[in-house]
Amino acid sequence: MITMHFTVNLRGAGTYQDDFSYGLVFIPCPVWVQGKREVTNLNPENPHYTLGSIRKLMDKEGLAGTLKGEKTAIIIIHNVGHGYMRDLTALLEDLRSEGFAVKVYGQIDDGKQ
């Protein structure tokens, strides 16, 4: 089974000088982190990413007023961790529902060489 975690970089039209990069790790439940700092444990009772988690991050970090205009998100896939394809799919849907144009980088490693 393919497992992974993600780095997500968020940008708004006027935030070119600011870096809003966060890790989405599954330890084992989804947690937004920034460096070693745990920003928010999204749902301790459920090990999968749920819709509304981008809004929780933006509210916790006060980003809603900062990320205005044309918004973009870049997802980097890391082939280690406890996240699954359905978590990536939900993350993409969540970002798009919040108005982000999304690009994904990285390769999904199926473990076969």
N, C-alpha and C positions, 0 to 999 in steps of 0.2 A: 504494500500500500504506500502511496506517495504521501510524504509528510513535509511540511514546510513552515516557515514564518515569513513575515514581510516587513519591509521598511516602506513607509508612506511619507512622501513629501507633498505638502499642501502649499498652494500659492494662490493669491488673489491678484487682481490687476495692478495694485500699487504696492505689492510686497516683494519687489525684486531684491531688496537688500536684506530681507529677513529670511531666516531659515526655520521653517516649521516642519521638521522631520521627526517622525515617531516610529518606533518599532511596534509591531503587533505580534506579540509572542503568546504562545499557548502553554501555560505553566501550571496545571494543564488547561485551565480555563483562559479565555482570551483577556489579555491585559495590554493596555497601551503603556509603553515605556518611552522614556527619553534619556538616553545614556543608561545609567544605573538607577535612575529615578523611576519608580512606578507611578504613573500618572493616574490611572484608574483601572480597577479590576472590573470588567464590564458585567459579567454575570457569573458569580462564583458557583452557582448551581447548575450551569450548563457549559460543557466544554467546547461549544461551537459558537462561531460568530453570529450575532443576530442583528437584524436591521435596526437602525437607530443608534448604532455604536459610534458612528462618525459625529452625530449630533451631540452625544454624551462627551466625546473628546473635545469638540469645539466649545461646548458650554463650560466644561471643566477648565480649559485653558484660556477662555475669554477670546476665542478666535472669530466668533460670529460677526463682530463689528469690524474686525481687521481684514478678513478675507471677503472682499467686495468685488463687484464687477465680474469680469471673466475669471472663473476659477479653474485651476488645473490641479491634478493630482498625479503623481508618479508613484507606481508601486514597483518595488524591487523584490523579486522572489528569492528567498534563501532556502536551499534544499536541506534543511535540518529543522527539526522542531516537531510540534504536534498538531499543526494545522493541516487541513485537507482541502481538496479541490472545492468542495461545497463551501468552505470558509472563504476561499478566494472569490468564488462566484458571488457570494453574499456581500463581500467587501466591495466588489465592483458595482453591484446593484445599489448598495448604500451610498457610495460616492456619487454615482450618477443621479440618484434621487435628491441629493443635496446640491445639484447643479454643477458638479465638477466634470470637466472633460478629463478622461483618464487614459494614461499610457502605462503599459506593463512591460517591465524589463526582467530578463532572467529566463532561465530554462527550467522546465519542470522535469526533474530527474526521476525516471521510473525505476532506477536502481539497476537497469540492465546495461551492461557494458559490451 
